[in-house]
Amino acid sequence: MAAHPQEPDRAASDPDVRVPEGAGPPPREDLPRPGPPRPEAANGEPGPDAAGPTPAEDEYTTAIRELEDRWRRALADLDNLRKRHARELERERAVERSRTAAAFLPVLDNLELALTHAGADPGAIVEGIRAVRDQAVNVLELLGYPRHAETGVPFDPARHEVVGVVQDPDAPPGTVVEVLRPGYGDGERQLRPAAVTVAKRE
């Protein structure tokens, strides 16, 4: 059977054939047809195949992670510094206690020596005890705590503690008449004030 030649498209070749308004040309078989709409076209939200975070968001996330890392490192360094400072402070305290105790060892040696001679001349014992007392006072002064037991000086509330007021016509009013307990140290390095009686003011 003889094959009939294909007839040309009459709509394309015949000017008398009218095409309805709004209708485009017929689809061509050699062009891909449009697929179904993408998910984001339906609801306006990005679908699963949407693009990832923008470069600006990546930079912000990296900066936040770096700041958090620096913050944790700073906290760890601060804690280590605090522990090291506490250890050094305790070491310094131990050294100071040892130095102070060693300074008083000769005082104890002399007290023991005085006790071994307790049966000798009482006057010698008194002189020995007085010498030991002076030695202990000297040790405190070397440690930064001088002794205060002066009488006849004006009353100083920073160095004296009033334990009594007496009437003494020979002492100017407001002066120290008697020291009942010596004081040691000055200012911020004061161990204790001197307990004194003060002349009564008129």
C-alpha positions as CSV (number, residue, x, y, z in Angstrom):
1,M,0.0,0.0,0.0
2,A,1.4,3.3,-1.0
3,A,2.1,5.7,1.8
4,H,0.4,9.0,1.6
5,P,2.5,12.0,2.2
6,Q,1.7,13.8,5.5
7,E,-0.5,16.8,5.0
8,P,0.9,20.1,6.1
9,D,-0.6,21.8,9.1
10,R,-3.5,23.7,7.8
11,A,-3.6,26.1,10.8
12,A,-0.1,27.2,10.1
13,S,-0.4,27.3,6.2
14,D,-3.9,28.3,5.6
15,P,-4.6,31.9,6.3
16,D,-8.3,31.3,6.3
17,V,-8.3,29.0,9.3
18,R,-9.0,31.0,12.4
19,V,-7.4,30.4,15.8
20,P,-9.6,31.1,18.9
21,E,-8.6,34.2,20.8
22,G,-6.4,33.5,23.9
23,A,-5.2,30.2,22.5
24,G,-1.5,29.8,21.8
25,P,0.1,27.7,19.2
26,P,-0.4,24.0,19.6
27,P,2.3,22.3,21.7
28,R,5.2,20.9,19.9
29,E,6.2,17.4,20.5
30,D,9.9,18.1,20.5
31,L,9.7,20.5,23.5
32,P,9.5,19.4,27.2
33,R,6.2,19.9,28.8
34,P,6.0,21.8,32.1
35,G,5.9,19.7,35.2
36,P,3.7,20.1,38.3
37,P,4.2,23.2,40.4
38,R,7.0,23.3,43.0
39,P,6.0,23.0,46.7
40,E,6.9,26.6,47.5
41,A,4.5,27.8,44.7
42,A,1.5,26.5,46.6
43,N,1.9,28.0,50.1
44,G,4.7,30.6,49.6
45,E,7.2,28.7,51.9
46,P,10.5,27.3,50.8
47,G,10.4,23.6,49.9
48,P,12.8,20.9,50.9
49,D,15.0,21.7,48.0
50,A,15.3,25.4,48.9
51,A,18.7,27.0,49.2
52,G,20.6,26.7,52.5
53,P,21.5,29.5,55.0
54,T,22.9,32.7,53.5
55,P,26.6,33.5,53.9
56,A,25.7,36.2,56.4
57,E,24.0,33.7,58.6
58,D,27.0,31.4,58.4
59,E,29.3,34.3,59.5
60,Y,27.1,35.2,62.4
61,T,27.0,31.5,63.6
62,T,30.7,31.2,63.4
63,A,31.3,34.5,65.3
64,I,28.9,33.4,68.0
65,R,30.7,30.1,68.4
66,E,34.1,31.9,68.6
67,L,32.7,34.2,71.3
68,E,31.3,31.3,73.3
69,D,34.7,29.5,73.0
70,R,36.5,32.6,74.2
71,W,34.1,33.0,77.1
72,R,34.6,29.5,78.2
73,R,38.4,29.8,78.0
74,A,38.3,33.1,80.0
75,L,36.2,31.4,82.7
76,A,38.7,28.5,82.9
77,D,41.6,30.9,83.1
78,L,39.9,32.9,85.8
79,D,39.2,29.8,87.9
80,N,42.8,28.6,87.5
81,L,44.1,32.0,88.5
82,R,41.9,32.0,91.6
83,K,43.1,28.6,92.6
84,R,46.7,29.6,92.0
85,H,46.3,32.8,94.0
86,A,44.7,30.8,96.9
87,R,47.7,28.4,96.9
88,E,50.2,31.2,96.9
89,L,48.4,33.0,99.7
90,E,48.4,29.9,101.9
91,R,52.0,29.4,101.2
92,E,52.9,32.9,102.2
93,R,50.9,32.6,105.4
94,A,52.7,29.4,106.2
95,V,56.1,31.1,105.6
96,E,55.1,34.0,107.8
97,R,53.9,31.8,110.6
98,S,57.1,29.9,110.5
99,R,59.2,33.1,110.5
100,T,57.3,34.5,113.5
101,A,57.5,31.2,115.5
102,A,61.2,31.0,114.8
103,A,61.7,34.6,116.1
104,F,60.2,33.6,119.4
105,L,62.3,30.4,119.9
106,P,65.1,32.3,121.7
107,V,62.6,33.8,124.1
108,L,61.4,30.3,125.0
109,D,64.9,29.1,125.4
110,N,65.7,31.9,127.8
111,L,62.5,31.3,129.8
112,E,63.5,27.6,130.2
113,L,66.9,28.7,131.3
114,A,65.4,31.0,133.9
115,L,63.3,28.2,135.2
116,T,66.3,25.9,135.6
117,H,67.8,28.5,138.0
118,A,64.7,29.0,140.0
119,G,66.4,27.9,143.2
120,A,69.1,30.6,142.9
121,D,69.1,34.2,144.1
122,P,65.6,35.6,143.7
123,G,67.0,38.9,142.5
124,A,68.8,37.1,139.7
125,I,65.6,35.4,138.7
126,V,63.8,38.7,138.5
127,E,66.5,40.2,136.4
128,G,66.5,37.1,134.1
129,I,62.7,37.4,133.6
130,R,63.0,41.1,132.9
131,A,65.6,40.4,130.2
132,V,63.4,37.7,128.6
133,R,60.5,40.2,128.6
134,D,62.7,42.8,126.9
135,Q,63.8,40.2,124.3
136,A,60.2,39.4,123.5
137,V,59.3,43.1,123.2
138,N,62.2,43.5,120.8
139,V,61.0,40.5,118.7
140,L,57.6,42.1,118.4
141,E,59.1,45.4,117.4
142,L,61.2,43.7,114.7
143,L,58.0,42.1,113.4
144,G,56.5,45.6,113.1
145,Y,54.6,45.9,116.4
146,P,56.3,48.4,118.7
147,R,55.3,48.5,122.3
148,H,53.4,51.5,123.8
149,A,53.3,51.9,127.5
150,E,54.1,55.6,128.0
151,T,52.5,57.6,130.8
152,G,52.1,61.4,130.9
153,V,51.3,61.5,127.1
154,P,48.1,63.0,125.8
155,F,45.2,60.5,125.4
156,D,45.1,59.2,121.8
157,P,41.9,57.2,120.9
158,A,43.8,55.5,118.1
159,R,46.4,54.1,120.5
160,H,44.7,54.1,123.9
161,E,41.7,52.4,125.4
162,V,40.3,54.1,128.4
163,V,39.4,51.8,131.3
164,G,39.1,54.4,134.0
165,V,39.2,58.2,134.7
166,V,41.0,59.3,137.9
167,Q,41.4,62.6,139.7
168,D,45.1,63.4,139.7
169,P,46.2,67.0,140.6
170,D,49.7,66.3,139.4
171,A,48.7,65.2,135.9
172,P,47.3,67.5,133.2
173,P,43.7,66.8,132.3
174,G,43.3,64.3,129.4
175,T,46.7,62.7,129.8
176,V,47.6,59.0,130.5
177,V,48.1,58.5,134.2
178,E,48.7,54.7,134.3
179,V,49.1,51.9,131.7
180,L,47.4,48.8,132.8
181,R,48.1,46.8,129.7
182,P,50.7,47.8,127.0
183,G,49.6,48.3,123.4
184,Y,51.5,47.0,120.4
185,G,51.6,48.2,116.8
186,D,50.4,51.4,115.1
187,G,47.6,52.2,112.6
188,E,46.6,49.3,110.5
189,R,49.3,47.1,112.0
190,Q,48.0,47.5,115.5
191,L,47.7,44.3,117.5
192,R,45.8,46.0,120.3
193,P,45.6,49.5,121.9
194,A,47.0,50.2,125.4
195,A,44.6,50.0,128.3
196,V,45.0,53.2,130.3
197,T,43.6,55.4,133.0
198,V,43.2,59.1,132.1
199,A,43.3,62.2,134.3
200,K,39.9,63.7,134.7
201,R,39.2,67.0,133.0
202,E,38.0,69.9,135.2
